[in-house]
């Protein structure tokens, strides 16, 4: 299993980023996938997940600002992040959910300045 995240960057508060994660070794048509964030000095926490048929779940702080989507044919999931806040700064990963493969990728770094 492999996850390759991209799309992070340095932005100012209020701006947007779109993260992508290319997945291999997983049957996309049946697997829920999730986005996780590891903030500075924090644990890696789930931010959003998306089922194989596109149903989504978000943590409270992401609701209304983040949108998860997926393209099973491209074996890719996305996280559109709008109205970014400094507290969204961290390293973002994608993984299988709720049972991660533990083949974590390198992540993509998001830095939001005030």
C-alpha positions as CSV (number, residue, x, y, z in Angstrom):
1,X,0.0,0.0,0.0
2,X,1.3,3.5,-0.8
3,X,0.0,7.0,-0.3
4,X,1.5,10.0,-2.0
5,X,0.3,13.3,-0.7
6,X,0.8,16.7,-2.4
7,X,-0.6,20.2,-2.6
8,X,0.5,21.7,0.6
9,X,2.2,25.1,0.8
10,X,2.6,28.3,2.7
11,X,-0.5,30.5,2.7
12,X,-2.0,33.4,4.6
13,X,-5.0,33.0,6.8
14,X,-8.2,33.0,4.8
15,X,-6.6,31.5,1.7
16,X,-7.2,28.1,0.2
17,X,-5.3,24.9,-0.7
18,X,-6.3,21.7,-2.4
19,X,-4.5,18.6,-1.2
20,X,-4.3,15.4,-3.3
21,X,-3.4,11.9,-2.4
22,X,-2.7,9.2,-4.9
23,X,-3.3,5.7,-3.6
24,X,-2.0,2.4,-4.7
25,X,-2.5,-1.1,-3.4
26,X,-6.0,-0.5,-2.2
27,X,-9.4,-1.4,-3.8
28,X,-10.8,2.1,-4.1
29,X,-14.3,0.9,-4.8
30,X,-14.7,-0.5,-1.3
31,X,-12.3,1.5,1.0
32,X,-13.1,4.5,3.1
33,X,-10.1,6.9,3.2
34,X,-9.3,9.7,5.5
35,X,-7.2,12.8,5.8
36,X,-5.2,13.2,9.0
37,X,-3.2,16.2,10.3
38,X,-0.3,16.2,12.7
39,X,0.2,19.7,14.1
40,X,3.4,20.9,15.7
41,X,3.9,18.9,18.9
42,X,0.6,17.1,18.4
43,X,-0.7,13.7,17.6
44,X,-1.9,12.7,14.1
45,X,-5.6,13.3,14.2
46,X,-8.3,12.6,11.6
47,X,-9.7,15.7,9.9
48,X,-12.1,14.2,7.4
49,X,-13.0,10.9,5.9
50,X,-14.8,9.8,2.7
51,X,-16.5,6.5,2.0
52,X,-16.1,4.6,-1.2
53,X,-19.4,6.0,-2.4
54,X,-18.6,9.6,-1.5
55,X,-20.2,10.1,1.9
56,X,-18.1,12.4,4.1
57,X,-17.5,13.1,7.7
58,X,-15.6,16.1,9.1
59,X,-14.4,17.1,12.5
60,X,-16.2,20.2,13.9
61,X,-13.4,22.6,13.1
62,X,-13.4,21.6,9.5
63,X,-17.1,21.7,8.8
64,X,-18.1,24.4,6.3
65,X,-14.5,25.0,5.3
66,X,-13.1,21.7,4.1
67,X,-14.4,19.4,1.4
68,X,-13.2,15.9,0.8
69,X,-13.7,14.2,-2.5
70,X,-12.4,11.3,-4.5
71,X,-11.9,10.0,-8.0
72,X,-11.8,6.2,-7.7
73,X,-10.8,5.8,-11.4
74,X,-7.8,8.1,-10.7
75,X,-7.1,6.4,-7.4
76,X,-7.0,9.8,-5.8
77,X,-8.6,11.6,-3.0
78,X,-8.7,15.4,-2.4
79,X,-9.1,17.8,0.4
80,X,-10.2,21.3,-0.5
81,X,-9.4,23.6,2.3
82,X,-10.9,27.1,2.3
83,X,-10.7,29.9,4.8
84,X,-7.6,28.4,6.3
85,X,-6.5,29.4,9.8
86,X,-3.1,29.3,11.5
87,X,-4.4,26.3,13.6
88,X,-4.7,24.3,10.4
89,X,-0.9,24.3,10.1
90,X,0.5,20.8,10.1
91,X,1.6,17.8,8.1
92,X,-1.3,16.2,6.3
93,X,-1.6,12.5,5.4
94,X,-4.1,10.3,3.8
95,X,-4.7,6.7,4.9
96,X,-7.3,3.9,5.0
97,X,-10.0,4.3,7.6
98,X,-10.9,3.2,10.2
99,X,-8.1,0.6,10.1
100,X,-5.0,2.3,8.7
101,X,-2.5,0.2,6.7
102,X,0.3,1.9,8.7
103,X,2.1,2.4,5.4
104,X,2.0,6.2,6.0
105,X,3.2,8.4,3.3
106,X,5.5,11.4,3.7
107,X,2.6,13.8,4.0
108,X,2.3,17.3,2.6
109,X,3.0,20.3,4.7
110,X,0.5,23.1,5.2
111,X,1.6,26.3,6.8
112,X,-0.9,29.1,7.5
113,X,0.3,32.5,8.6
114,X,-1.8,35.0,10.4
